[in-house]
Amino acid sequence: MTKISDQLAAGQTFSFEFFPPKTDQSARELEKTIGELQPLGPSFVSVTYGAGGSTRDRTRDIVVHIQRDTGICAMAHLTCIAHTRENLVSLLEEYRAADVSNILALAGDPPADPGDYPHELEHAIDLVDLARSVGDFCVGVAAHPELHPRSGGNRELDRRYLARKLTQADFGITQFFFEAHHYFDMVDELHALGCYTPVVPGIMPVTNAAQIQRFASMAGAEFPAWLADRIHQVADEPDEVRKIGIEVATELCSELLEAGVPGLHFYTLNRSPATRQIYNNLGLGPACRG
């Protein structure tokens, strides 16, 4: 069983994120995307988990399929909000039985109709501890370079909680961002708190202006004015939007790699072209990486 912590200890990781498809057609598209990205030699891939566990079975099935049938190391996202401890233990036991050894522990979002949902575990750090009690899992957590959306803008408190969470975990993966200084500032602040757990930066190239701005707003990420201006000038030309998005993401990745980041994690939105182009621009891939 490959553990992401071992991969990070050995060198930089390069990974991709998918979300569970809702239809048979989107499932076929995801399978195609996985096939197109597999030759790039990803260190691992991850599969997201819907609010309140709404994609529990689909997430589990995709993770297990990737782990068993493709030879790619798969990481399952798991959230604790709206789950009982028994729910979570059951799912972790299923992953353990399927030889899935990597978990991304998240607090998660409540379901759209929250009602009276379980509150047995509220925070990702609680899920880290629970996963370790169930099996020999490698557990990652999320990091927000521009502060967690629920931090209330309290930078000191946000960083202290993040450092505590990362100290309990094996690694972190960030929410996406568009300017490298956000990542570097976060790492410096974590080091000042004595936290040196590796944190992999997350990358989401702009391929659809309206979509990315919505995602950024939800994630608490700034969509910088200089990028918004460039995109606005070609808003009616999808190919130009995509071209700018790939160019900006390539420059960001290059700056991060030059600084020696632990790796790169690409938010693919279940499509491969942008990620493949960025890889090509950077000269990545198994042959280039040796």
N, C-alpha and C positions, 0 to 999 in steps of 0.2 A: 504494500500500500504506500503510494507516494504521498509525502506530506509537504505542503507548501513551505513550511518552516525549514525543511531540509533543503529545498530548492533555493530559498533565499540565502541560506548559509553558504551555498555553493556558488552563488553569483546572481546576476540580475534575472528577474522573471519577466515574461511577456505573456499577457493573458487577455482573455476576451469574456465579455458578459453577454448573456442572452436572457430573454424573458419567455415564460411559457406561452405558447400559441393558444389561441382560443378556438380556432377552426381547423378542419382537416387541411384546407389549403395553406393556412399559415404554418401548420406543422410541416408540410412538405417544403415550404420555403425555408424554414429553419434547418431542416435536414440538408438542404442544398447549401445553405450558408456554412454549416459546420463542415461539410465536405470541401468547400472552397477555402476555408481558413485552416483546415488541418495541415496542408502542406507547409504552412508557415511555422510549424513546430511550436505551438503554444505550450508554455509551461503548465498551464491549467486553464480551465474555463469555469465560469460560474453561472448559476441559474437563479433568477430572482424569485421572490415569494410575495404574493399579493397581499394587500391590506387585510388584516384580520384572518389570514390563512386562506384567503379565497382561491388560491391556486395550489393548495397543499398537495393534492394528488398529482396534478400536472407537473409541478416542480419536481416532486420525488421521482416520477416516472422518467422525466427527461434526464435528470442527474444520473439515475441508475443506468439508463440506456447508454449515455455517453461513457460512463465509467466501464461498463461491461463490454460494449460493442465497438468502441472506436479506438480504445487504447489511450485516450486523452484523460488526464487527471481532472476530475470534476469536483467542484465545490458547491455545496448546497447552501443557499441563503435560508435563514430561519429566523422568524420573529416571535417575540414572546407575548406581545399585546394580544388580548382576546383569545388566549390559549390557557388551558389548565396545565398544571405541572404534569399531569398524567398524559395529556395530549402530546406534550413536547417529548416526554420520555419515550412514548410509543414510537414517534417518528424518528428520534435518534436511534432507537433500537433497530428500526428498519434500515437506516443508513449503515449502522454497524454491521448488520447481517449481510448487506450488499457490498461490503468492503469500501464504502465511501468514508474516507477518513478526514475530510476537510469540511468545516462548517464556518459560515460567516454569521456570527451572532448579532442580531439587530433587535432594537426595541420594537421598531415597526410602527405602522400607522393603524389606528382603529378602523374597523369596517365602516363603510359608507353610512350604514344605519346602525350606529353603535349599540343602542338599546342597553341591555344589562349584560355586558360581556365580562368574561373572567378577568380578574385583576391579580392573579396569583404571582406573576412575575411582571415587573414594570420596566426593568432596565436591562440593557444588553449585558451588563456585567453579571447580572444574575443568571443569564442564559449561558454565559461562558462557564460559570461554575457548574451549572447543571450538566452541560455537555461533558465536562471532564468527569463528572460522577457516573456517567452512563458508559463511557468508553474512552479509548485512547485516541481522542480526536485532536487534530490540529485546528485551533479555533482563531479565526480572525474577527476583527470588528471594524466598524466604519469610522472614518475621521472626516471632519468638515473644516477645510482650510479657512473658510470665511465664517466660521462659527456655526454651531448647530442651530437650525431654525427655531428650536425651542429654548435657546440659551438666554433669550431676552436681551441679547447684545452685551452680556457681561463676559468680556473676554477672559478675565482672570479666572472666573469660575468655570467657564467652558473648558479652558486649557487644563485646569486642575482635574476636572472630571475625566477629560480625554486621557490625560496621563495615567490616571488611576485605572481606567478601563484597559488601556494598551498594556500596562504593566501586568495585568491579569491574562492578557491574550498573547498569542504567538506572533501576530503581525496585524497591520491595519491596511485598509484600502480607502482612499479618499473619495469623496464626492468630486464630480468634475469641476474644473475651474478653467479660466482662460488666460490668466497671467501668472507666471511662475513665482512671483514674489509672494503670493498667498501661501503657496506650499512651503517655500523656504522660511517664511516668517513662522509658520506653524511648527516646523521642525526645530527651529531655534528656540522657540518658547517651550517646547517639550523637553529639549535638552537642558534648558535652564531649570526644569523641574526634576531632572535626573532620569528622564524617560528616554531610552534609546531603542525601543522596540521598532523594527523596520516598518515604515509606512509607504505603501506603493501608491504613487499618484494615479488618479483616474482621469482618462481622457475621453471627451466626447466631441468629435468634429462637428461643426455646423453644416448640416446638409439640408435643413429646412428651417428657415428663420423663425417662423411663428412657433413651431414645435419646440425649438431649442430655448426660446425666450420663456415659454411656459414651464419647461423643465427647470430652467435656472431659477425662476421665481419660486417654484415648489421646493427646490433644494437649498435655497438661501445663497445661491451663487450669483455674483455680479455679472451682468452681460455688459461689458465695458463699452463706453460711448464710442471709442474709436472703431471697435468691431461692428457695433450697431450701425454706424455711419457707412462703413464699407458695404455692409450687407444691404442697407436701405437703397444705396445707389443702383443695385442690380436686383432688387427684390422681385422684379417681373421676369427674371432670367434664371430659372432653376439651376441650369448648368454652371452659370457664373457664381451663384451662391455656393454651390458645392465646391467649385474650384477654390474660392476664397477660404471656405471652411477647412479644406484639406491643407492649403498652404499655411494657414494660421496654426492648425494642429501640429503640422510637421515642425514648424519653428518652435512651438512650445515643447514638443517632445525632444527636439535637439538640445534646447537649453537645459532641460531636466537631465538628460542623459550625460551631457558634458559635466554636470555638477555631481554625477555619481549616484543618482537615485537608485533605490533597490530594484526598480523595474517599472513597467508601464502596464496599466490595466485599461483596456479599451471598451467603452460602452458602445456596442455595435448596433443596437436597436434591431437585431436579427437580420442585418444586411452586411455583406462583406466588402463591397467595392471601396468605400472610403478607407477602411482599415488596411486593405491590401495596398492601396495607393500610398498611404503613409509609410507602411513597411518598406515599400519599394524606394520611396524618397529617402528614407533613413538608412537604407542598406541593411535592413534587419533580415531575419529568417535564419533557419538552422545552419545553412552553409556559411552565411556571413558571420554568425555568432560563434562558429567553431564548435 
